[in-house]
Amino acid sequence: MKKTVHILGSGFSSLAAASYLARDGYEVTVYEKNADLGGRARQFQKDGFSFDMGPTWYWMPDVFERFFADFGKKPSDYYQLIKLNPAYQVHFGPDEVITIGDQLETIIKTFESIEAGSGQRLRTFMAAARENYDIAIKDLVYRPGESPLELVSWQTMRKISQFLGNISADVRSIFKDQRLIQILEFPVLFLGAKPSQTPSFYNFMNYADFGLGTWHPKGGMIQVVRGMVQLARDLGVTFVTNAEVSRIRVRQGKVAGIDVNGQMVPVERLISGADYAHTETLLDPIYRQYSENYWDKRIFAPSALLFYVGFNKKMTGVAHHSLFFDVPFDPHAEAIYDQPAWPENPLFYASFPSKTDPESAPTGYEAGIFLIPLAPGLTDTPALREQYFEKIITRLENLTNQQVKTNILFKESFGISDFISAYNAFKGNAYGLANTLLQTAFLRPNLRSRKVKQLYFTGQLTVPGPGVPPALISGKLTAQLLVKHDI
């Protein structure tokens, strides 16, 4: 008789863990709270428009290739990738746009045209970033964070000073143009912390950006979800949707069951890909590893206010991915990390998938996704959402010299309160725990419960960190640990 594993949540980390365990001979059942699979990477459709509700950036294609290769597959078996050119645009003011191309040599020329000598300095910077990428993504992040010794190697000892410095100081010592500095600091925002709090070693994110490029799965990120679900199903995984888990039962120090929609389901092994802090509230207090005070003191990556907008015309002056850095970064960062508040003048990001993917909007129309980073835990009201939509849509008009407000067919929003209700996200966080020096590897919440046998965790609040590629890795690490410690 097969050994059984139950998994909470169907985000990328849960899907990955499910596939690895099914491949290794386990009978796997995944319980998803919502009606759709994919966790934060669900899709929203309306009136012929399609929107990715969560992740929209496809970076680190090698991580996806490595995942599917573990099953003798390729990403192209499930979805088609398009390399974006331009990768993205950054708007610093009206008619002040820097375009990031799809090749490093093109980007070097762009830098040189803005700041004399910066092209060669960027080439040198990227060589170091690539070396760190090879160390981190091809090795370090595939370690489970069970011991500080996992970080000790000849390669990492040579880089010890880079764990003490920070990205912000490094970039400013090399480049002088504020716009180039902001562009180089942008990728580490995916790690969830300010560049000044992100160790220098994490410049490998710049290689993920400039070196590997920005891609788009035809049909959106939902196609990656569908591909992973298909792989899991082919391996024998069972999915149960609309399944609300309200309690984790423990007997004699070992996981024994879960209450699903009010019914107790016996469980032998349990992995939670749901929010880690929320999952522990499903346990009796004696079995929780981390207190609410612990979570309150962690540095969380931002939450977000998202808008999904249908326009009845094609947008001009914008790329598939467009960043709007026309206001100072520091006040917005302070409102996220230092003195949590709604920012007076927020930076924002917009994605127009119909620039690449005609099927995401009716012919002649445009689908727009807008994101404002926010501090977790803020009060979130319809009035505030309207106020901030007006702020960014007015700036969009001014920065791109076009009228768009009268071309809005509809807009839907998703904010802090929705992250709580839809995903049980602690304080409505969108991206998990930030990757700061003191929240790296073994200093993050454990993949394996130290208080309950056969209880495991995976996802963005644990190892290795926030982002879609790390989520795939997290699922693999958790599956490996379960197999290793199974009794």
N, C-alpha and C positions, 0 to 999 in steps of 0.2 A: 504494500500500500504506500502511495506517495506521501511524503511529508508535505504539510500545508503551510502556506504563508499568506497572511492577510495584509493588505496595504491600504492606508488611508490617503486619499487624494490622488488625482490623476495628472498632476503637473509633470514637467519634464523629468524631474528626479525620480518620481514614483514610476513613471513609464519605463525609465531606464532600469531601475531596480527590478521591476516586474519581469522584464525580458531576460535579464541575466539569471534570475532565479528559476524562471521557467526553463531556460536553456540547461540549467544545472540539475533539472529533474524534479523541481518542486511544483506542487499544484498551487497556483497563485490566483487570488481573488482581489480585485481592486474595488474599493468603495469610494465613490465620488459624491460629494454633497450636492452638487449642482446637476442640472439636466444634461449639460454638455461636458465632454471630456476635454482635458487640456489645462485645467487650473487657470492661472492668470492668462494663459495663451489661448483663450477662447475667441470666437469670432462673433461679430455683431453684423446683422444684415437688415437693411431696410430699403424699400422702394428701388431695388436694383443696385444698391450700393453695398459693398462689403468692407468691413473694417477689422483689422487685428485689434483686439481689445487690450492686449498687453504688449509683449515684446514686438518691436518692429525692425530691429537691427539684427542682421545675420553676420556676425563676425566669427573669426577663428574657424574657418571651414574644416581645418584639419581635425578638430575635436569631433565634429560630426562624422567625418570620414572614419576616424578611429572607432567611434561607437558602432557604426553599421558594420565595419570590417570585423568586429568581434563576433558577428553572426554570419559572416560570409556574404555580406551585402554591401551596397554602395548607396549613398544618398540618391543618386540618379535612378535607383530602382523604385523610389517612392515619390520624388519630386524633382522639378527642373530648377536649376539655379541660374540666375542672371547676374553677372558682375556689373555693378552700377558705375556709369561714367556720365557725369561726375559722381564720385562717391557721395559727396554732400556739398552744400554751400553754407557759408557763414555770413550773415548780414550784420554789419557793424553800423550801418546808417543808410539813409537814402542814397542809392547809387554807389554804395560802398560795400561791395560783396567780394569775398575771397572764395574761389572755387577750388575744391580739392579733387584732383583727378584720380584716375584708377591705377596709375603706375607711380612708383617712387620717383623715377627720374622726372616725371612731369611735375610732381609736387616740389622737388628740389628746385626746379626752374621757377616755380611760382614763388617760393620763399626768396630766392635770389632777386627776383624782380621787385620785391617789397623792401628787403634789407640787404644791402651789399655785403657779401661774405657769408650770408646765412645759409646758402645752398650747401657749401662744403661742410659747414658746422652741422647742418642737419644730417648729411651723409654719415658723419662720424657718430653723431648721436644715435642714429638708427642702427648702426653696426653694433653698438653696445646694447641697444634695446633688443635686437635680434638674439644676441647671445643670452640675455636674460630670459627671453621667450623660450629658447631651447631648454634652459635649465628648469624654468617654472612649469610650462605647459606640457613639456614632454616627460617630466619627471616628478617634480615636487608636488604638484597638485593631485597626483595619483597616489598620494600617501594619506592614510586615514586620520591623521591628527591624534593618534593615541599616545605619542611620546615626543618630547622635544628633540630627541635624538634623530627623528626622521628628517630634521632640517640640517643635520650635520653631515657635510660631505666636503671633499676637497674643493668642489666648485663653489659651494655656498660659503665656505670659509674665506675664499678669495673675495667674496662679495660682501663681507660682513659690514663694511662701512656704508654700503648702500641700504642697509636696514636701519641705519641711524640717521641718514640724511632724508630729505623729502623732495618730491617732484617739483614743487613750486620753486624752491631755492635753486635746484639744478637748472631748470629751464631758464630762469631769470639770469643765471650766471653765463648762459650761452647766447641768448637772444635778447634783443632790446626792444623790438617793435611789440607793442602791447597786444596787437591783434595776433601775431604769430605765437606769442606766449599763451594766449587764451586757447588757440587751436591746439597747441601741444598739451595743455592741461585738460582739455575736454575729455579725452578717452578715459582718464582715471576716474571721471565722475561715474562711470559704469561700475566702479568698485564701491561707490557709495559714500566716500568721504571727501573732504576738501583736499586739494592738491598739497596744501601745507601739512596735512596730517597723513599723507600717503607716502610710505617709504620709497626711496629712490629706485629700489629694485623693481618696483611696479611699472617702470617705464616700458616694460615689455608690452603694455597696452598700446603704446605708440607703434610698435611693430605690428600688432594685430590690426591697427588702423591703416597706416601708410604702407606697410609691407605686404599684408595679406589681402587688403582691400575690403570693400563693403559689398555684400551680395544680397540678392532678393530671391526668395523661393517663389516661383510663379504661382500665383494664387494666394500668396501671403504666408505668414508663419504658421497659420492653421494647417498648411500642407505638411509641415514638419510633424506637427501633432498627429495628423492622420496617418502619416507614414509610420510613426512609432507605435501608434495603436494597432495598425495592421500587422506590423512585425510581432507585437506582443500577442495578438490574437492567433497568428499563425503558429506561435510557440505554445499555445494552449491557455493563455491568460483569460480569465473571466472578468468582465467589468459589470459593476452594478451602479447605476446612476440614481440620483434623487435619494441618496442614502446618507442620512444625517447620523453621525456617531456622537452619542451623548455621554458615554462612559467607557473607560477601560477598566476591566476587572482583573484583579491580581489575587492569586491564591498561593500561599506559601512562598512568596517572593518571586513568583513566576507569572508572566502574563497568562490569563485564563480565558478571557472573553471580551467582547465589545458589545455595547448596546447600540443597535442600528434601528433607527425609526421605532424605538421603544421595545424592540425584541432582542434578547440576548443571543449572540452568536458565539459558540465556543471557538477559541483561538489558541493555537500552539506557538506561533511565531508572528510578531506584529512589527510592521514598519510604518512609521508615520511620515508622510510627505506633506502633511498639513502643517500649518504654522506651529513651530516648536513650542512657543510659550502657551498657545491655546491647547495643544495636545496634552501638556502636563497638567492643565486644569481638569482634564478628564480623569485623572488619577486621584486616588485618595491622597491627602497632603503628605502622609508619611512616605509616599513613593516618588515624590517630586524631587528632582535634582536641583532645580533653580527656583528661587523665590521671586515674587513680583518685584521686590527691591532690586534683585539682580538684573532683571530685564529693564527696569527703569534706568539703571546706570549704564546700560550698553549704549554705544553709539550706533544708531540705526541709519541706514541709508534712507534717502528721502521717501516720502509718500508722493502722491501726484494728483493733480486735477487734470483729467482728460476730457476732451471734447471730440465727438465723432460728428463730422459736418458734411452734409451733401450740398454741393454747389451746382447751380444750373448753367455753368460755363466753365471753360478751361482756364486755369490760373496761369498768369504770366509772371516772370521774374523769380520763380521758385524752382527748386529741384525736388526730386523724390524725397530726399532728406534735407531739411533746411533748419539751420540753427539761427536764433535771433539773439545776438549778443550786443545789441545797440544800447544797453544800459549797463552800469557798473556791476561787476560780478560780486564784489565783496559785500555790499549791503544785502543782496539776495542770499548769499552763503551764510551770513550772520543770522538771517531770519530762519534758516533751516537748522543750523548746528549750534549756534551760540545763545540766541535769545528767540526761541521759537515764536513765530508770528507770521501772519500773512504778509508777504513782501509788498512794499509800496510799488516798486517797479520790477516785476519779475522778468528774468530771462525766460525764454520758452523755445520749444522745439515743435516743428511741424513736419508731418509726413504726408506726402501726396502719392499714395501707391498707384493711382491711376495714371501717373506719368510713365510708369513702367508696365503696369498691368491693366490694359484696357478693360478687362472683365470686372474690375473692382468698382466701376461706375458706368452708368448708361452712356452711350455715345454722345460726345460733346460736353459731358459733365465731368466734375472732379470730386473725388473723395478726399477729405482732409481730416487728419488726426492731429490734434494739438495737445501738448503736454506742458504743464507748469509744475516744476518740482516744488514740493512743500514739506515743511517739517511734519513728522507724524504726530498725531494726537491733537491737532488743531480742531477747533469748532468748525464744522462744515455745514453751511446752510445754502438753500437755493438762491438767496439774495447775494451771497458772496460769490457763488458760481457765476451768476449773471454779471456781476460787477467785473470779475476778472476776465470773462469772455469779452466783454466790451473793451477792456484794456488792450488785450492782445490783438483783437481783430482790427481795432483802430490803428495800432502800430503796424500790423501787416499791410493795411491799405497804404499807409504813409511810406513804409519802407520799400514797397514794390510798385508804388505809383499806379495803383489800380483801385477801383471800387469793387468791393465784394459783399458788403453787408446786405445789399438789395438782391444779391444772387444766392442767398442762403435758402435752400429748400427746407432744411430741418437741421437741428442739432440735438445731440444727446450727450449727457455728461456722466462721468464716473469719477468719484472722489473718495476722500478719506472714509466717510461713512459707508460707502459701497465696498471698499476693501475689507472693512470689518464685517459687514453683513454677508458678503459673497464668499470671503476666504478666511474669516475668523482671524484676520491679520492683526497682530499686536499693535495697538494705536493706529491702525490703518496703514501700516507701512506697506510700501509697494515693492521694495527691492531686497528686504532682509537686513542683515547686519553688515555694517561697513567693514571693509578690509583695512583696518588701521594696524599699526605694529602690535598693539596689545589685543587685537582681535584677529589674529592670524593663526592658521594651522591648529596646534594643540591648545591654543588659547580661546578657541571658539567652542560653543556647546558641543558636547560629545555626540558622535554618531551612534554610540552604544550606551544604553542606560546603565548606570552604575548601581541602580537600586532595584531594577526589575529585570530578571532574566528573560531573554528572548524578546526584549523590546528595543527597537532601533529607530533611528531618526534619519531623515535625509532632506536635502533642500537648502534654501538660501540662508537659513539661520544657523546652519552648521557648516561642516567642511565640504568643499574648499571656500565657498563664498557666493556672492550674488552674481546673477547673470545666467543666460541660457547654457553656454558651454560648461561652466562650473556645475550647473544642475545635472547635466548628463554624467559628469564625473562623479558627483555626489552619489547618484543612484548606483553607479558601479561600485564605489567604495563601500557603501552600506551592504550591498548584496554580498560582496566578498567577505566582509566581517561576519555577516550572519552565517555564511557557509563555514567559515573558519572556526566559529565558536559554537556551532550547532552540536547538540548533544542528544 
